[in-house]
Amino acid sequence: MKISDILKQDGNRMSFEVFPPKTDDKYDSVEAATRKIAELGPSFMSVTYGAGGGTSRYTLNIARSIEEKHGVISLAHLTCVNSTKETVRERIEDMKNAGIHNIMALRGDLTPEMAAKDRSTRDYRHAVELIRDIKEYGGDFCIGAACYPEVHPESANQKEDIIHLREKVDAGAEFLTTQMFFDNNLFYNFLYKIREAGITCPIIPGIMPITNASQVKRAIELSGSFMPQRFKSLVDAFGENPQAMCQAGIAYATDQIIDLYANGIKSVHVYSMNKPDVAAAIFANLSEILTK
């Protein structure tokens, strides 16, 4: 099934993201975590690449396992930051052969080495180029893309960012998933602006439960996310108590998700960080809401 079809269904939906292992010896533990999250019955599960596509060889195996072993729709990430057109074509063929129907088309994070190099001669510089190629020779895939409520870190301003976002949708992206955010008002303001710009496809907000204090710095580094005072107070109060911080982080994420559902958002994507206990706790907190 395509995610575009899932997003047309009635009721509130939740999906989860997992990431592949960096090394062979961690594969079994990631597979076990993936299985436990799949057993919750999410609408779909996405499987990431690493920076520069470093874990791409595991992505397809886990995405296929999610569908074949666990009966959950999978969304395989495909990044192009360090790829040639030939490599992308091979990856797409692999996905076709594996029975994958959904691709999250991303440029991918730049490693420090990549950022320091001239990329003007690379086959791919932006995700829109990847989306066009998937549409051109990729077969019958549902394509998703990323969006940034707080502006892509490389964009000059939000107006420019939304112009580029419209290009991705016009190229063939059928739905968009946001970068993590911790203040829902930022998402609602962003949603208003992109609708005003004529972007009408489904937008899935991405929520990351912060369950330990060290994640805060990492989240800011990755996305430049604004941390509201309410969230800062939570970290200040519970950051040095791991169990309390985990419980508070789950409660904060749950509150964000409830607010989104209450304001008419039907699909939420949770960045699970491969933590089945966190995914299960959020799912349990919303057990009745997710049936509506």
Summary of the structure (lengths in Angstrom):
residues: 292
radius of gyration: 18.3
end to end distance: 21.6
largest distance: 52.6
contacts: 950
relative contact order: 0.14
helix: 49%
strand: 13%
